Amino acid sequence: MNKDSPIQASPTLLCIPDISGFTKFMSDTDFDLSSAVIPSLLNKIIYANTIDLRVSEIEGDAIFFYKTGKLPSFKDLIHQCREFYVAFYKELKRLKIAYKDHDQVNKIPAILGLKIVLHYGNEIGTVQIGKNIKLLGEDVIIAHRLLKNDISQDEYLLLSQDLMDQYKDDVIERNFGWGTLKDGDDKYKHIGIVNYSYINLEPLVD
């Protein structure tokens, strides 16, 4: 990295699809199975990206996407997250068939799931380190903290209030054929209360 290069800050959409049950799956299954399943699921999520999100980092059990510039429409954003979730579950089913002779195959759909966090920051810095883009700023921390919340479901889409505020009320759809957005909030150390809306994703694969 060039130490003289200034850090560029701009409004940025953050999107984190996170595999739930990752730690349990890694500890309960042998390496041959887990090392094949997790990369396949992460790749399937990346290939389901249709709104030009960029990958900042792959964090073991999560992909840290970001997008600067104009936001997608609210409808397109929800549709993208739905596509992530459906693609993830299609891959789970494929993997169960592909590894049907493995004695731990039933743990693939039994343990693993997906949650998605969306957040928006007005000043998120981007800096290139090697070939990777590193994101900096308090909103990056907030996005990661939102993965730890009091939502009772294991699989959900969470949209921070900071993101919701970027859309006019008349374009925000809260009722979908498969569920309804609910309001929530959590308090985080050094950050305070963060408000958000969320929806259970599980009906999409029922």
N, C-alpha and C positions, 0 to 999 in steps of 0.2 A: 504494500500500500504506500502511496506517495504521501509522506507526512505533511506536505505543503498543500494537499488537495483539501478544499473546504468541504465540510459535511453539508450536503444539501437537505433541506427540510421542506416538506410539502404535505398537503392533505393526502391521507392514504387510507384505503380500505384494507383491513386485516381479516384474514379468514384462516381458521385453524380446525381442520377435520382431525379428530383425535380418536384413536382406537381404544375403546374401553375394554377392560379385562386383559390388557396387554401384559402386565406384570404377572398375573396369575397364569396366563397362558404360557408365558416363557418359563415359568417355574414348574408347571404341571406337565409339560410335554418335552419330548427329547429334542435335541438341537436340530437333527435332520428335518423334522417336521416344522418346527417354529421358524427355522431359517429359510424355509421355502414359502411358508404361508404369509408371514408378515410382509416381506418385500412384494409379493404378488398383490396383496391388498393395497399397499401404498401406491404401487404403480397404477393400479386400476383407478384409484382416486385421481391421480395426476392426469391420466388420459381422459377422464371424464370432464376436465376443465374446458368450458366452452365460452367463457367471458374474459379470456386473456389475462387471467391471474398469473402472476409470476411466483416462482418458488424462491423463497429466501433460504429456508433450511428444512431439512428432513430430520426430525428429532426423535428417532427411534420408533415412537408410537404415534407420531403426528406429522403433518405437513404444514409448514408455515407459509401460506400464500399471502401475497399483497398486490395491490393495484393502486397506482397513482392516477391522477387526472380525473376525468368525468366518471361518476359512479354509474354502474348499471342501473336500469330501472328496477324498482322494487320487485316487480313481477319476475324479471329475469334473474334477480339475485336469489329469490326463493326457489325458482325453478332450478338454478344451478346447484343449490344445496340439496334439493330433492334428487337430482341426478347423481350427486356424490353418494348419497345414501343408497339409492337403488343399485348403482353400479357395484358398490361395496358388497351388498347382499347377493347379487348375482355371482360375484367372484367367490363368496363364501360357499355357495351351493356347488359351484364348479370344483372348488378345491376339495370339498367333501367327497365328490365322485372320483376325482383324480387320485385321492389317497384313501380310497375305500378299503384297501387291504391293510392299512396301518391300524394298529390296535388302539391308537389314541385319536382316531379321526373324529369321533363324536364330540370331542372337546372344541373343535373348530367353531361350529355354530353355537355350541352351548355356552361358551365363555366370551367370545368376541362380539363386539358391537361398535357403534359409531356415534359420536356426538360432534357437533359443529358449533364453533363460536365465531361470531362476526362482530367486529368493532371498527370504529372510525376515529382517526386522530387528525387534528388540524396541522400539527407540526411533528412529523415523524422523519427522523434523519435517515438517510441511506449512505452507506459508505462501502466501497468495494474492498474486500480482503481476499487477495488471490483472485479466484474466479467467482467468488460468492459475494452476494450483496447482503450486508448486515444492516438490520434495522435498529434504530436507536430512539429512545424517548420514553416518557412515562406511559404513553398509550400502548406501547409494546408490552410493558409490564402488566398493564391492566388486562390486555387481551389474554395473557397467559394465566393471570389470577382468576379470570372468569371461568376457567376450566374447573376450578374448585368452587363449588357453589352448593346451595341447599335445595336444588331441584330434585324432586323425588324420583323422577325417571332416570334410567341409565342412558337412554338414547334420545337426543333432543337437538333442536336447533335453537341457539340463543343469539339474540340480536341486542346489542347494548343500546341504551337510550341515546348515546351520542351518535350512533348510526341512524337510529330511527328519526332523530331530529333533522337529518339531512333530506328527508322526504316530506312532501306536503301531506297533510292529513287525508286529502281526498284520493291519494294514490296508494295509501297503505291499506292493504287487504289484511284483515285479521281473522277472517273465517274462510277456511279451505274445506274442500270435500273430505279431507282426511284428518282435520283437526282445527283447533282455534288457538290463536296466540293468547297467552296469559302474561300477566305482569308479575315481576319479581324484583328482588333486590338483595344484595349481600354487602356486608361491611368488611373491608380489608384494611389491615394494618398499614399505616403510612399513606393510605389512599382515601379511606372513608367509604361512604355508601355509594355503591354503583347500581343504578337502575337498569333493568333490561326487560325484554319480552322474550318468551320462549314457547316452543311448541313440541309436543311429543312426536317423534318420527316413527315410532314402531308401527302405527297403522299402515304405513306405506308398504310393509311386507306381510301384513296379515292376509 
